[in-house]
Amino acid sequence: MSTWTAVLVASGLAFALKLAGHLVPARWLDGDRTTRVTSALPIALLAALVGVQTLTSSSGAVVVDSRAAAVGVAVVALLLRAPFIVVVVLAAAVAAGLRLLGLP
Amino acid sequence: MTQVLDPARRRAVLRQSLSVAVATGAYGVSFGALSVAAGLDLLQTQALSLLLFSGGSQFAFVGVLAAGPAGAPAAIATSTLLGVRNGLYGLQVARLLGARGPRQVAAAQLTIDESTAVGVAQPEAAAGRLGFWATGIGVFVLWNLTTLLGALAGDAMGDPRRYGLDAAAAAAFCALLWPRLRSADAFAIAGAALVVAVVLAPHAPAGVPVLVAATTSLAAGVWRRAHHDPAPPHHWVDEEAAR
């Protein structure tokens, strides 16, 4: 699949979901259990992405490198209520700094 | 139908919308830079911000695709699953706006975390409508401008690892996850999903571990005290009057 196809398919599906919410009668999704699962979904996906982006190489092997230290610093920044952009820039700076010192 | 907001309330809502739009727009720069680092070109990056327009899904899409073009189906699936919540926001926002035709299509495209949050945070429906539109349009414009800036900067930089951009992607997911970790069940689900994804990573094609880890959210279905997000149906004090 070409990158353009993927971009357009993902965009189409994202819009379809948004529009469906506006068109579907609210009672269809009112169930308590449905609400709990759908609100847990982004938590599971984002946590999985944190794990994969921090601890695995592009081949899928588990590695601990400068990224782990950078994410550790990001978590401390989040605990100190730093805004999103500060957290991201700080993590990049830590990883870049450690690599400048010769770490993987 | 039209409820009149007094000028002071109007200014307060617009100020709130603008501050949310500026804060969100600021991290469009990191999306633009990460997207070109992941191998997408400038036009593809901009298309994601214009058409897909949902921060979490966009970061996930380029994050999964960074591992190579074979990850495209998994990138689409991850981005779409993350977009499910926008559909739920739509249910609440549709009741607030009562928009039809082209306005409804525009409202759907602007239905994201930030516009919904500002809309439902207002005590009156009239302020809710103003907050939704102002935040949605503000974020859309700034997010697209900053995406372009980030993509241009990223293009000029070269090897993304030298600048720690791979760590920046991981930190971005952390920061998107953070506000959702408000309860013990949220922490438990996040921990389980992270472990499942990392353990599976060496044994499955790129993107698949994240999708398998998403099934841990089903645990919330049997967990009676799991939290709600978005909050259960919201009501505005003047909702009936606005109909």
Interface residues (C-beta under 8 A of the other chain):
Chain A: M1 S2 T3 W4 T5 A6 V7 L8 V9 A10 S11 L13 A14 F15 L17 K18 L19 A20 G21 H22 L23 V24 A26 L29 D30 R33 T35 R36 V37 T38 S39 A40 L41 P42 I43 A44 L45 L46 A47 A48 L49 V50 G51 V52 Q53 T54 L55 T56 S58 G60 A61 V62 S66 R67 A70 V71 A74 V75 L78 P83 F84 I85 V87 V88 V89 L90 A91 A92 A93 V94 A95 A96 G97 R99
Chain B: A23 A26 Y27 V29 S30 G39 L40 D41 Q44 A47 L48 L51 L52 F53 S54 G56 S57 F59 A60 F61 G63 L65 A66 A67 G68 P69 A72 P73 A75 I76 T78 S79 T80 L81 L82 G83 V84 R85 N86 G87 L88 Y89 G90 L91 Q92 V93 A94 R95 A99 Q104 V105 A107 A108 Q109 T111 R161 R162 Y163 G164 L165 D166 A167 A168 A169 A170 A171 A172 F173 C174 A175 L176 L177 W178 R180 L181 D185 A186 I189 A190 G191 A192 A193 L194 V195 V196 A197 V198 A201 P202 H203 A204 A206 P209 V210 A213 A214 T215 T216 S217 L218 A219 A220 G221 W223 A226 H227 H228 D229 P230 P232 P233
